[in-house]
């Protein structure tokens, strides 16, 4: 793969503002300070604390838990309500463990990050890189979603990603951007369009692509997703054609038995692009399901993943 050319392509790179010190942001700073202190604890001490707090907090976040219940009921109707509640508890346990580990990305060294990361299926990525081909990594919305991109950048394989700026939380937005860009790489704001993201991939950056977002009827095809139907983006095949990139699925997992971030890489989706939008969407949904079904507790079931329905205009998350 060619070495990226470092040009300014409408990059999203927020800077520190003195307004961040306004009292209205003090709560954010206190929470960030707590996360940084927790990052100094050994993971064997931190994880049980995180797991307990995550499970308890998750039982009191009513709206988010409701969304998770809707998603799991539609995807896993064969499971009992009690089984799905256990799945949600496990999800919040994983979420808290990852969130409390986020401070590692700012306080710990490059070497520490690399030692704390374990890659499975490295040969699938090596095959594409050795062929000097462009890469788009297909990464589900898992709680450890930021870790792989930062890990690859630390190894000299910088990543380009599209993201939604968190303007309502500017301090958090600034800090998370510092984490994401600390070893190189690029972030592009969604409101600036996709062309800058595509250009970065063509220049040699590995693309980071989230396959599970619901973009509505106009940009989607309905596909099978576990026991239900999901509105799946139909344009990934076009992106692959425009960039000439290989689409490589990649699942980030936090292993609370080893305290490591695991990156599970699957073989390139060689049938994508297929030349047919429905088939491209089907391939995308199949890859997503394959990744999620092995580690359901790692997935962000709290998102409005199934907002667009094939048989109704009613938002299923409305109460």
GUZAMAR-500666 format. One record per residue (C-alpha): residue in one letter; x, y, z negated. Coordinates in nm, 2 decimals. Layout:
N
  aa       u       v       w
   A       X       Y       Z
...
// end
This chain:
319
  aa       u       v       w
   X    0.00    0.00    0.00
   X    0.14    0.34    0.09
   X    0.26    0.58   -0.18
   X   -0.02    0.84   -0.23
   X    0.04    1.19   -0.10
   X   -0.02    1.44   -0.38
   X   -0.24    1.71   -0.23
   X   -0.51    1.91   -0.39
   X   -0.84    1.77   -0.27
   X   -1.11    1.94   -0.48
   X   -0.99    1.76   -0.79
   X   -1.19    1.77   -1.11
   X   -0.93    1.87   -1.38
   X   -1.09    2.08   -1.66
   X   -0.85    2.30   -1.87
   X   -0.85    2.38   -2.23
   X   -1.06    2.69   -2.32
   X   -1.03    2.90   -2.63
   X   -1.41    2.87   -2.65
   X   -1.37    2.51   -2.74
   X   -1.28    2.63   -3.09
   X   -1.62    2.79   -3.15
   X   -1.80    2.66   -3.46
   X   -2.06    2.49   -3.24
   X   -1.79    2.25   -3.13
   X   -1.66    2.17   -3.47
   X   -1.87    1.86   -3.50
   X   -1.72    1.72   -3.18
   X   -1.37    1.80   -3.30
   X   -1.44    1.62   -3.63
   X   -1.57    1.31   -3.45
   X   -1.26    1.31   -3.22
   X   -1.03    1.35   -3.53
   X   -1.20    1.04   -3.68
   X   -1.15    0.84   -3.36
   X   -0.78    0.94   -3.35
   X   -0.73    0.83   -3.72
   X   -0.90    0.50   -3.65
   X   -0.66    0.45   -3.35
   X   -0.38    0.43   -3.60
   X   -0.54    0.14   -3.78
   X   -0.44   -0.22   -3.68
   X   -0.72   -0.36   -3.46
   X   -0.77   -0.65   -3.71
   X   -0.88   -0.40   -3.97
   X   -1.06   -0.16   -3.73
   X   -1.27   -0.42   -3.53
   X   -1.48   -0.56   -3.82
   X   -1.56   -0.20   -3.93
   X   -1.65   -0.10   -3.58
   X   -1.86   -0.41   -3.53
   X   -2.06   -0.35   -3.85
   X   -2.12    0.02   -3.77
   X   -2.20   -0.05   -3.41
   X   -2.47   -0.30   -3.50
   X   -2.62   -0.08   -3.77
   X   -2.62    0.24   -3.56
   X   -2.76    0.05   -3.26
   X   -3.06   -0.05   -3.45
   X   -3.15    0.31   -3.52
   X   -3.10    0.46   -3.17
   X   -3.45    0.40   -3.06
   X   -3.45    0.54   -2.70
   X   -3.13    0.36   -2.60
   X   -3.24    0.04   -2.76
   X   -3.57    0.06   -2.58
   X   -3.39    0.09   -2.25
   X   -3.18   -0.21   -2.33
   X   -3.49   -0.41   -2.42
   X   -3.66   -0.32   -2.09
   X   -3.35   -0.42   -1.89
   X   -3.30   -0.75   -2.07
   X   -3.67   -0.84   -2.06
   X   -3.67   -0.79   -1.68
   X   -3.34   -0.96   -1.62
   X   -3.38   -1.25   -1.87
   X   -3.75   -1.32   -1.92
   X   -3.67   -1.68   -2.00
   X   -3.50   -1.57   -2.33
   X   -3.71   -1.50   -2.64
   X   -3.74   -1.15   -2.78
   X   -3.52   -1.26   -3.07
   X   -3.25   -1.38   -2.84
   X   -3.25   -1.06   -2.65
   X   -3.23   -0.86   -2.98
   X   -2.91   -1.06   -3.06
   X   -2.78   -0.97   -2.71
   X   -2.84   -0.60   -2.79
   X   -2.67   -0.63   -3.13
   X   -2.37   -0.80   -2.96
   X   -2.36   -0.52   -2.70
   X   -2.35   -0.25   -2.97
   X   -2.07   -0.44   -3.15
   X   -1.86   -0.44   -2.84
   X   -1.94   -0.08   -2.77
   X   -1.83    0.04   -3.11
   X   -1.50   -0.17   -3.09
   X   -1.42   -0.01   -2.76
   X   -1.51    0.34   -2.86
   X   -1.29    0.32   -3.17
   X   -1.01    0.20   -2.95
   X   -1.04    0.50   -2.72
   X   -0.80    0.70   -2.93
   X   -0.52    0.45   -2.83
   X   -0.53    0.60   -2.48
   X   -0.42    0.94   -2.62
   X   -0.20    0.85   -2.92
   X   -0.03    0.54   -2.81
   X    0.24    0.50   -2.55
   X    0.23    0.37   -2.20
   X    0.41    0.06   -2.31
   X    0.16    0.00   -2.59
   X   -0.13    0.02   -2.34
   X    0.04   -0.23   -2.11
   X    0.12   -0.47   -2.39
   X   -0.24   -0.45   -2.51
   X   -0.38   -0.53   -2.16
   X   -0.41   -0.88   -2.01
   X   -0.49   -0.93   -1.65
   X   -0.66   -1.24   -1.50
   X   -0.67   -1.29   -1.13
   X   -0.38   -1.05   -1.06
   X   -0.30   -1.25   -0.74
   X   -0.62   -1.12   -0.58
   X   -0.51   -0.76   -0.61
   X   -0.15   -0.84   -0.53
   X   -0.26   -1.01   -0.20
   X   -0.43   -0.69   -0.09
   X   -0.15   -0.46   -0.20
   X    0.12   -0.68   -0.05
   X   -0.06   -0.65    0.29
   X   -0.04   -0.27    0.25
   X   -0.41   -0.24    0.26
   X   -0.63    0.02    0.08
   X   -0.83   -0.09   -0.22
   X   -1.17   -0.01   -0.37
   X   -1.21   -0.16   -0.71
   X   -1.57   -0.26   -0.79
   X   -1.60   -0.20   -1.17
   X   -1.94   -0.24   -1.36
   X   -2.05    0.00   -1.62
   X   -1.89   -0.18   -1.91
   X   -1.79   -0.01   -2.24
   X   -1.42   -0.06   -2.16
   X   -1.46    0.10   -1.81
   X   -1.19    0.37   -1.85
   X   -0.91    0.13   -1.95
   X   -0.84   -0.05   -1.62
   X   -0.79    0.28   -1.42
   X   -0.55    0.42   -1.68
   X   -0.37    0.09   -1.70
   X   -0.32    0.07   -1.32
   X   -0.20    0.43   -1.31
   X    0.05    0.36   -1.59
   X    0.20    0.09   -1.36
   X    0.23    0.34   -1.07
   X   -0.09    0.24   -0.89
   X   -0.29    0.57   -0.94
   X   -0.67    0.56   -0.90
   X   -0.92    0.80   -0.75
   X   -1.27    0.80   -0.90
   X   -1.59    1.00   -0.87
   X   -1.74    1.11   -1.20
   X   -2.02    1.33   -1.34
   X   -1.88    1.63   -1.54
   X   -2.01    1.64   -1.90
   X   -2.09    2.01   -1.91
   X   -2.30    1.98   -2.22
   X   -2.00    1.84   -2.41
   X   -1.71    2.04   -2.27
   X   -1.46    1.94   -2.54
   X   -1.52    1.57   -2.48
   X   -1.52    1.63   -2.11
   X   -1.18    1.80   -2.13
   X   -1.03    1.53   -2.35
   X   -1.16    1.23   -2.15
   X   -1.02    1.40   -1.84
   X   -0.68    1.43   -2.00
   X   -0.69    1.06   -2.08
   X   -0.79    0.96   -1.73
   X   -0.53    1.17   -1.56
   X   -0.23    1.13   -1.79
   X   -0.04    0.88   -1.57
   X   -0.15    1.03   -1.24
   X   -0.46    0.96   -1.03
   X   -0.76    1.18   -0.94
   X   -1.11    1.25   -1.05
   X   -1.36    1.40   -0.81
   X   -1.69    1.56   -0.93
   X   -1.99    1.41   -0.77
   X   -2.15    1.74   -0.69
   X   -1.85    1.81   -0.45
   X   -1.96    1.52   -0.23
   X   -1.79    1.20   -0.13
   X   -1.55    1.32    0.14
   X   -1.27    1.41   -0.11
   X   -1.30    1.07   -0.27
   X   -1.27    0.90    0.07
   X   -0.97    1.12    0.16
   X   -0.79    1.02   -0.16
   X   -0.84    0.65   -0.07
   X   -0.71    0.70    0.28
   X   -0.40    0.87    0.12
   X   -0.32    0.56   -0.08
   X   -0.51    0.60   -0.41
   X   -0.70    0.29   -0.53
   X   -1.07    0.38   -0.53
   X   -1.27    0.32   -0.85
   X   -1.64    0.24   -0.76
   X   -1.93    0.18   -0.99
   X   -2.17   -0.07   -0.82
   X   -2.47   -0.06   -1.06
   X   -2.60    0.30   -1.04
   X   -2.96    0.35   -0.93
   X   -2.96    0.62   -0.65
   X   -3.33    0.58   -0.57
   X   -3.51    0.46   -0.26
   X   -3.34    0.68    0.00
   X   -2.99    0.54   -0.06
   X   -3.07    0.19   -0.17
   X   -3.20   -0.15   -0.08
   X   -3.38   -0.39   -0.32
   X   -3.17   -0.69   -0.41
   X   -3.19   -0.98   -0.65
   X   -3.04   -0.91   -0.98
   X   -3.07   -1.19   -1.24
   X   -3.45   -1.25   -1.26
   X   -3.56   -0.91   -1.12
   X   -3.51   -0.68   -0.83
   X   -3.27   -0.38   -0.84
   X   -3.23   -0.08   -0.62
   X   -2.87   -0.12   -0.50
   X   -2.66    0.13   -0.31
   X   -2.66    0.04    0.05
   X   -2.37    0.26    0.17
   X   -2.06    0.07    0.03
   X   -2.02   -0.11    0.36
   X   -2.00    0.23    0.53
   X   -1.74    0.35    0.28
   X   -1.54    0.04    0.34
   X   -1.55    0.09    0.71
   X   -1.45    0.46    0.68
   X   -1.15    0.39    0.46
   X   -1.05    0.05    0.58
   X   -1.04   -0.06    0.22
   X   -1.07   -0.41    0.07
   X   -1.35   -0.43   -0.19
   X   -1.21   -0.61   -0.50
   X   -1.44   -0.68   -0.80
   X   -1.29   -0.61   -1.14
   X   -1.45   -0.67   -1.48
   X   -1.31   -0.49   -1.79
   X   -1.36   -0.68   -2.12
   X   -1.27   -0.62   -2.48
   X   -1.16   -0.94   -2.65
   X   -1.21   -0.90   -3.03
   X   -1.03   -1.23   -3.09
   X   -0.70   -1.09   -2.95
   X   -0.75   -0.72   -2.98
   X   -0.67   -0.68   -2.61
   X   -0.84   -0.53   -2.31
   X   -0.89   -0.79   -2.04
   X   -0.92   -0.72   -1.67
   X   -1.08   -1.00   -1.48
   X   -1.02   -0.96   -1.10
   X   -1.22   -1.16   -0.85
   X   -1.12   -1.23   -0.49
   X   -1.19   -0.96   -0.23
   X   -1.55   -0.96   -0.09
   X   -1.44   -1.05    0.26
   X   -1.79   -1.03    0.41
   X   -1.82   -0.66    0.32
   X   -1.88   -0.46    0.53
   X   -2.12   -0.70    0.71
   X   -2.26   -0.44    0.95
   X   -2.60   -0.47    0.79
   X   -2.71   -0.24    0.51
   X   -2.93   -0.50    0.34
   X   -2.66   -0.76    0.35
   X   -2.40   -0.51    0.22
   X   -2.63   -0.43   -0.07
   X   -2.69   -0.80   -0.14
   X   -2.32   -0.87   -0.15
   X   -2.27   -0.58   -0.39
   X   -2.55   -0.70   -0.62
   X   -2.42   -1.06   -0.62
   X   -2.07   -0.94   -0.71
   X   -2.22   -0.73   -1.00
   X   -2.42   -1.02   -1.13
   X   -2.13   -1.26   -1.12
   X   -1.92   -1.02   -1.32
   X   -2.18   -0.93   -1.58
   X   -2.33   -1.28   -1.65
   X   -2.00   -1.41   -1.79
   X   -1.97   -1.12   -2.04
   X   -2.32   -0.97   -2.09
   X   -2.23   -0.82   -2.43
   X   -1.98   -0.60   -2.26
   X   -2.23   -0.44   -2.02
   X   -2.41   -0.10   -2.08
   X   -2.76   -0.23   -2.09
   X   -2.86    0.11   -2.23
   X   -2.85    0.27   -1.89
   X   -3.16    0.32   -1.66
   X   -3.03    0.05   -1.43
   X   -3.38   -0.05   -1.31
   X   -3.56    0.28   -1.29
   X   -3.66    0.24   -0.92
   X   -3.90   -0.05   -0.89
   X   -4.02   -0.23   -0.57
   X   -4.38   -0.26   -0.68
   X   -4.44    0.05   -0.88
   X   -4.36    0.42   -0.90
   X   -4.38    0.42   -1.28
   X   -4.05    0.45   -1.46
   X   -4.03    0.12   -1.67
   X   -3.85    0.30   -1.95
   X   -4.13    0.55   -2.02
   X   -4.31    0.47   -2.35
// end
